[in-house]
Amino acid sequence: MNYPQKIALVDLSTEFTGGQSYLHNLIALLDGDAELWLLKLSPRLTVSPKQVGVTTVDLGFALKWGRPFQIPICMMVLAWLRIRHGLDAVWVNGYPEIALMPWARIIGCRAIATRHLTLLTDKPKWHWIRNGWRVHFLYECMAPAANKIVCVSEAVADSLRKYVGSEKLAVIQNWIPVLPEPLSPKNEEARPLRLLFVGRLIHHKGVFLILEAMRRLKEIDGSRELSLTVVGEGEDRAALEKQAAGLNVVFAGFRSDTSSFYKCTDVFVNPTLGPEGLPLVSLDAMSYGLPCIFSDIPVHKEITRNGKVAVLFESGSPEDLKRSIEQLLEAPQLFGKYGRLAREAVEAKHSPDFARQRYVEELCLLPSSTKFNQPSAASPTPILKYEGDK
């Protein structure tokens, strides 16, 4: 068969979120194995000049025109790439872009999509209003036209099987582009216990649960010293700052590079209520060897082997989150244990080597060599970190 060496990556998101971090990392991962065109709207989604195999097609001029115009423009660009450059595959990264899958097949290209979130069955009101029933309906209708849908977790694949045959689904979990040096275990005598949250400040990311758990701990035992650093921006920031009054909490705002925060904390907390595909921030924290406390949504159970490599608490329960924090406070030896196991889990299943080989196998890419070398810490490829995930 002909291997799809010429690939158009399409992302029409206007914000820079975890989905765009994934796309940036994917471009670096496939560098040298394919000729890439990036069709994008967001001015924040940029490509390193050192990645010479990527051509950016900036569609920013269509930002104000809306999807009814943006999708046809993409169709025309893709048809031109097919005719002029022999495009082999169209790979979409967002949700409305799934509408391009039938068109990709019509012009003779392989149709590939990455799915970052589970498709909802109960459709909680906040998510239904925020993302819109049209987007979900469109995805359910158009996804079957794809040749292959890359799911970033088993939880995502499970949610799609009702609409898409299993043979079209490929589970390739997110990865850490460059594994950092693992951190030393927390000094048991250090005070206060430093908690960290990284993500968008919107309701379903669950920051309010951390604040409520901290307040309950303070009311029970005022001598328990806790601090929290919140990295990120979002529509709920003002309400969260009000809720944090009287607690040792710092709101650091948006940061494009969050590495320094991981290096200066004791415990990472991701209390997301879901839906989630595979939160990049959770993998980031695990890669540093940080002990982590996660909500027990399906994908967190998946990446922690049902709580063997991190502490899981009942999603949505500030009381159970409080108990999880107390568990670490009362048994400091667990810091080193959970940190070591978290790092080992990332090295085993979330390294660049592992991810790249899976992409080569599932998407029939022809590798430039048979050996997959993990980039070193001195790799010239920039790592893009974002404070939130889809």
C-alpha positions as CSV (number, residue, x, y, z in Angstrom):
1,M,0.0,0.0,0.0
2,N,1.1,3.6,-0.3
3,Y,2.2,5.1,3.0
4,P,0.6,8.5,3.8
5,Q,3.8,10.6,3.9
6,K,2.0,13.9,3.1
7,I,-0.4,14.9,5.8
8,A,-2.5,17.9,6.4
9,L,-3.2,18.7,10.1
10,V,-6.3,20.7,10.7
11,D,-7.1,22.6,13.9
12,L,-9.7,25.4,13.9
13,S,-9.7,26.2,17.6
14,T,-9.4,29.8,18.5
15,E,-8.0,29.2,22.0
16,F,-4.7,27.5,22.9
17,T,-5.7,24.5,25.0
18,G,-4.4,21.0,25.7
19,G,-5.6,19.9,22.3
20,Q,-3.2,22.4,20.7
21,S,-0.3,21.3,23.0
22,Y,-1.0,17.7,21.7
23,L,-0.8,18.9,18.1
24,H,2.4,20.8,18.7
25,N,3.9,17.6,20.3
26,L,2.6,15.5,17.5
27,I,4.3,17.6,14.9
28,A,7.6,17.1,16.8
29,L,7.0,13.4,17.1
30,L,6.4,12.9,13.4
31,D,9.2,15.2,12.3
32,G,11.2,13.5,9.6
33,D,8.6,10.8,8.9
34,A,6.1,12.9,7.0
35,E,5.7,16.1,5.0
36,L,3.2,18.2,7.0
37,W,0.9,21.1,6.4
38,L,-0.7,22.8,9.4
39,L,-4.1,24.5,8.7
40,K,-4.8,26.6,11.8
41,L,-6.7,29.6,13.1
42,S,-5.1,30.3,16.5
43,P,-2.1,32.8,16.4
44,R,-0.7,31.0,19.5
45,L,-0.3,27.7,17.7
46,T,3.1,28.1,16.1
47,V,5.7,25.7,14.8
48,S,9.5,25.8,15.5
49,P,11.5,27.2,12.6
50,K,13.8,24.1,13.1
51,Q,11.0,21.8,11.9
52,V,11.6,22.3,8.2
53,G,9.1,19.6,7.2
54,V,6.1,21.6,8.2
55,T,4.3,24.3,6.2
56,T,1.9,26.5,8.1
57,V,-1.4,27.6,6.3
58,D,-2.6,30.5,8.4
59,L,-6.4,30.8,8.2
60,G,-6.5,33.6,10.8
61,F,-8.2,35.9,8.3
62,A,-11.4,33.7,8.7
63,L,-11.5,34.0,12.5
64,K,-14.6,36.2,12.5
65,W,-16.4,34.3,9.8
66,G,-17.5,31.3,11.8
67,R,-17.5,27.6,11.0
68,P,-20.0,27.8,8.1
69,F,-17.2,29.7,6.2
70,Q,-14.1,28.1,7.8
71,I,-15.0,24.6,6.9
72,P,-15.5,25.3,3.1
73,I,-12.2,27.3,3.1
74,C,-10.5,24.2,4.5
75,M,-12.1,22.0,1.9
76,M,-10.7,24.2,-0.9
77,V,-7.2,24.3,0.6
78,L,-7.2,20.5,1.1
79,A,-8.4,19.9,-2.5
80,W,-5.6,22.2,-3.7
81,L,-3.0,20.3,-1.6
82,R,-4.3,17.0,-3.0
83,I,-4.0,18.2,-6.6
84,R,-0.8,20.2,-6.3
85,H,1.2,18.2,-3.8
86,G,-0.4,14.7,-3.8
87,L,-1.7,15.0,-0.2
88,D,-2.1,11.5,1.3
89,A,-4.0,12.1,4.5
90,V,-6.2,14.7,6.3
91,W,-5.8,14.6,10.1
92,V,-8.2,16.7,12.1
93,N,-7.6,17.7,15.8
94,G,-10.8,19.4,16.9
95,Y,-14.5,18.6,17.0
96,P,-16.3,20.7,14.3
97,E,-13.4,19.7,12.0
98,I,-14.9,16.2,12.0
99,A,-17.1,17.5,9.2
100,L,-14.0,17.3,6.9
101,M,-13.8,13.5,7.1
102,P,-16.2,12.8,4.2
103,W,-14.5,15.4,2.1
104,A,-11.1,13.9,2.8
105,R,-12.4,10.5,1.5
106,I,-14.0,12.2,-1.6
107,I,-10.7,13.8,-2.7
108,G,-8.9,10.5,-2.2
109,C,-7.1,11.0,1.1
110,R,-7.1,9.0,4.2
111,A,-9.3,10.5,6.9
112,I,-7.9,10.6,10.4
113,A,-9.2,12.3,13.5
114,T,-7.9,12.6,17.1
115,R,-10.5,12.5,19.8
116,H,-9.5,14.2,23.1
117,L,-12.7,13.9,25.1
118,T,-15.2,11.1,25.9
119,L,-18.5,11.4,24.0
120,L,-21.2,12.0,26.7
121,T,-24.2,9.8,27.3
122,D,-25.8,11.8,30.2
123,K,-24.7,15.2,28.8
124,P,-24.6,17.2,32.0
125,K,-26.2,20.6,31.6
126,W,-23.1,22.7,32.0
127,H,-21.2,20.8,29.3
128,W,-24.2,20.6,27.0
129,I,-24.6,24.4,27.1
130,R,-20.9,25.2,26.9
131,N,-20.0,23.0,24.0
132,G,-23.4,22.8,22.3
133,W,-25.5,19.9,21.3
134,R,-24.7,20.6,17.6
135,V,-21.1,19.7,18.1
136,H,-21.9,16.4,19.6
137,F,-24.5,15.6,17.0
138,L,-22.1,16.5,14.2
139,Y,-19.4,14.3,15.7
140,E,-21.7,11.3,16.1
141,C,-22.8,11.6,12.5
142,M,-19.5,12.3,10.8
143,A,-17.1,10.2,12.8
144,P,-18.0,7.0,11.0
145,A,-16.6,8.5,7.8
146,A,-13.0,8.5,9.2
147,N,-10.6,5.8,8.3
148,K,-9.1,5.9,11.7
149,I,-9.8,7.8,15.0
150,V,-7.0,8.2,17.4
151,C,-8.3,8.0,21.0
152,V,-6.1,9.4,23.7
153,S,-7.3,6.9,26.2
154,E,-9.4,3.7,26.5
155,A,-12.1,5.7,28.1
156,V,-12.4,7.8,25.0
157,A,-12.5,4.7,22.8
158,D,-15.2,3.2,24.9
159,S,-17.4,6.2,24.5
160,L,-17.0,6.1,20.7
161,R,-17.8,2.4,20.1
162,K,-21.5,3.1,20.0
163,Y,-21.0,5.2,16.8
164,V,-17.7,3.9,15.3
165,G,-16.6,0.3,14.7
166,S,-13.7,-0.9,16.9
167,E,-11.5,-1.5,13.9
168,K,-11.4,2.2,13.2
169,L,-10.4,3.1,16.7
170,A,-6.7,3.3,17.8
171,V,-5.9,4.0,21.4
172,I,-2.6,6.0,21.5
173,Q,-2.3,7.7,24.9
174,N,-0.8,11.1,25.3
175,W,3.0,11.3,26.0
176,I,5.6,13.5,27.5
177,P,7.8,15.0,24.8
178,V,10.9,15.2,26.9
179,L,11.0,13.4,30.3
180,P,12.3,15.8,33.0
181,E,14.7,14.9,35.7
182,P,12.7,13.3,38.5
183,L,12.4,15.4,41.7
184,S,13.7,14.4,45.1
185,P,11.1,13.1,47.6
186,K,9.7,15.8,49.9
187,N,11.5,16.5,53.1
188,E,9.2,15.1,55.8
189,E,9.9,18.1,58.0
190,A,9.1,20.7,55.4
191,R,6.2,23.0,56.0
192,P,3.7,23.9,54.7
193,L,2.6,21.1,52.4
194,R,2.6,22.7,49.0
195,L,-0.3,21.7,46.7
196,L,-0.4,22.5,43.0
197,F,-3.2,22.8,40.5
198,V,-2.6,23.5,36.8
199,G,-5.6,24.0,34.5
200,R,-8.3,26.2,33.2
201,L,-10.4,27.9,35.9
202,I,-13.8,26.6,34.9
203,H,-16.3,24.6,36.9
204,H,-15.6,21.1,35.7
205,K,-11.9,21.4,36.4
206,G,-12.8,21.2,40.1
207,V,-10.5,23.8,41.8
208,F,-13.4,24.6,44.2
209,L,-13.1,21.1,45.6
210,I,-9.4,21.7,46.6
211,L,-10.4,25.0,48.3
212,E,-13.3,23.4,50.2
213,A,-11.0,20.5,51.3
214,M,-8.4,22.9,52.6
215,R,-11.0,24.9,54.5
216,R,-12.3,21.7,56.1
217,L,-8.8,20.7,57.1
218,K,-8.2,24.2,58.6
219,E,-11.4,24.0,60.6
220,I,-10.5,20.6,62.1
221,D,-6.9,21.3,62.8
222,G,-5.6,24.8,62.3
223,S,-2.0,23.6,62.8
224,R,-2.0,21.7,59.6
225,E,-0.1,24.0,57.2
226,L,-1.2,23.8,53.6
227,S,-0.6,26.1,50.7
228,L,-2.0,25.9,47.1
229,T,-0.7,27.4,43.9
230,V,-3.3,27.7,41.1
231,V,-1.8,28.1,37.6
232,G,-4.3,29.1,34.9
233,E,-7.0,31.5,33.9
234,G,-10.7,31.1,33.2
235,E,-14.1,32.5,33.8
236,D,-14.3,31.2,37.4
237,R,-11.2,33.0,38.6
238,A,-12.9,35.8,40.5
239,A,-15.3,33.4,42.2
240,L,-12.5,31.1,43.2
241,E,-10.4,34.0,44.6
242,K,-13.4,34.9,46.7
243,Q,-13.7,31.3,47.9
244,A,-10.0,31.2,48.8
245,A,-10.2,34.1,51.2
246,G,-8.4,33.2,54.5
247,L,-6.5,30.3,52.9
248,N,-2.9,30.2,51.8
249,V,-3.6,30.3,48.1
250,V,-1.7,32.0,45.3
251,F,-3.3,32.5,41.8
252,A,-0.4,32.6,39.4
253,G,-2.5,33.2,36.2
254,F,-1.7,31.8,32.8
255,R,1.8,30.5,32.2
256,S,3.0,29.1,28.9
257,D,5.7,27.2,30.6
258,T,4.6,25.5,33.9
259,S,7.8,23.5,34.6
260,S,9.0,25.7,37.4
261,F,5.8,25.1,39.3
262,Y,6.1,21.4,39.2
263,K,9.6,21.7,40.5
264,C,8.5,23.7,43.5
265,T,5.6,21.7,44.9
266,D,5.0,18.6,47.0
267,V,1.7,17.2,45.8
268,F,-0.1,17.7,42.5
269,V,-3.9,17.7,42.6
270,N,-6.2,17.2,39.6
271,P,-9.8,17.2,40.9
272,T,-11.5,17.4,37.5
273,L,-15.1,16.3,37.3
274,G,-14.7,15.3,33.6
275,P,-15.3,14.7,30.9
276,E,-11.6,14.2,30.1
277,G,-9.7,12.3,27.5
278,L,-6.3,12.1,29.1
279,P,-5.2,15.3,31.0
280,L,-1.8,16.3,29.9
281,V,-1.2,18.1,33.2
282,S,-1.7,14.8,35.1
283,L,1.0,13.2,32.9
284,D,3.2,16.2,33.4
285,A,3.1,15.9,37.2
286,M,3.6,12.1,37.1
287,S,6.7,12.6,34.8
288,Y,8.4,14.7,37.5
289,G,7.9,12.0,40.0
290,L,5.4,14.0,42.0
291,P,3.0,12.3,44.3
292,C,-0.5,13.0,42.8
293,I,-4.0,13.1,44.0
294,F,-6.6,12.6,41.2
295,S,-10.3,12.4,41.0
296,D,-11.4,8.8,40.2
297,I,-12.8,9.5,36.7
298,P,-12.2,6.6,34.3
299,V,-9.1,8.0,32.6
300,H,-7.4,8.6,35.9
301,K,-8.1,5.0,36.9
302,E,-6.6,4.0,33.6
303,I,-3.3,5.9,33.9
304,T,-2.8,5.1,37.6
305,R,-3.7,1.4,37.3
306,N,-6.8,1.9,39.5
307,G,-4.9,4.0,42.0
308,K,-1.7,2.0,42.4
309,V,0.5,4.9,41.3
310,A,-1.5,7.8,42.7
311,V,-4.1,8.6,45.3
312,L,-7.6,8.6,43.9
313,F,-10.6,10.3,45.6
314,E,-14.3,10.2,44.9
315,S,-14.9,12.6,42.1
316,G,-16.9,15.7,43.3
317,S,-16.4,14.9,47.0
318,P,-14.4,17.6,48.9
319,E,-14.6,15.4,52.0
320,D,-12.9,12.5,50.3
321,L,-10.3,14.8,48.8
322,K,-9.7,16.1,52.4
323,R,-9.1,12.5,53.5
324,S,-6.7,11.9,50.7
325,I,-4.6,14.9,51.7
326,E,-4.7,13.7,55.3
327,Q,-3.5,10.3,54.1
328,L,-0.3,11.9,52.8
329,L,0.1,14.2,55.8
330,E,-0.1,11.3,58.2
331,A,2.2,8.9,56.2
332,P,5.0,11.0,54.7
333,Q,6.8,7.8,53.4
334,L,4.1,7.6,50.8
335,F,5.5,10.7,49.0
336,G,8.5,8.8,47.8
337,K,6.5,5.7,46.9
338,Y,3.8,7.4,44.8
339,G,6.4,9.7,43.2
340,R,8.5,6.8,42.1
341,L,5.6,4.7,40.8
342,A,4.2,7.7,38.9
343,R,7.5,8.3,37.1
344,E,7.8,4.6,36.2
345,A,4.3,4.6,34.8
346,V,5.1,7.5,32.5
347,E,8.4,5.9,31.4
348,A,6.6,2.7,30.5
349,K,3.6,3.9,28.5
350,H,3.9,7.7,27.9
351,S,7.4,8.2,26.5
352,P,8.0,9.6,23.0
353,D,9.4,6.2,21.9
354,F,6.3,4.4,22.8
355,A,3.9,6.9,21.3
356,R,5.8,7.2,18.0
357,Q,5.9,3.5,17.5
358,R,2.2,3.3,18.1
359,Y,1.5,6.0,15.5
360,V,3.8,4.2,13.0
361,E,1.9,0.9,13.5
362,E,-1.7,2.2,13.6
363,L,-1.5,4.8,10.8
364,C,0.9,2.9,8.5
365,L,3.5,5.7,8.6
366,L,6.9,4.7,7.1
367,P,9.5,5.4,9.8
368,S,12.7,7.1,8.9
369,S,14.6,4.5,10.9
370,T,13.7,1.4,12.8
371,K,15.1,2.8,16.1
372,F,13.0,5.2,18.1
373,N,15.2,7.4,20.2
374,Q,13.8,9.4,23.1
375,P,14.7,13.1,22.9
376,S,17.2,14.1,25.6
377,A,16.7,17.0,28.0
378,A,19.0,18.9,25.6
379,S,16.7,18.4,22.6
380,P,16.3,21.6,20.6
381,T,12.6,21.0,20.1
382,P,10.7,23.3,22.3
383,I,8.2,21.8,24.7
384,L,4.9,23.7,24.8
385,K,3.1,23.5,28.1
386,Y,-0.4,24.9,28.7
387,E,-2.3,25.5,31.8
388,G,-5.3,23.5,30.7
389,D,-6.6,20.6,28.8
390,K,-9.6,19.8,26.8
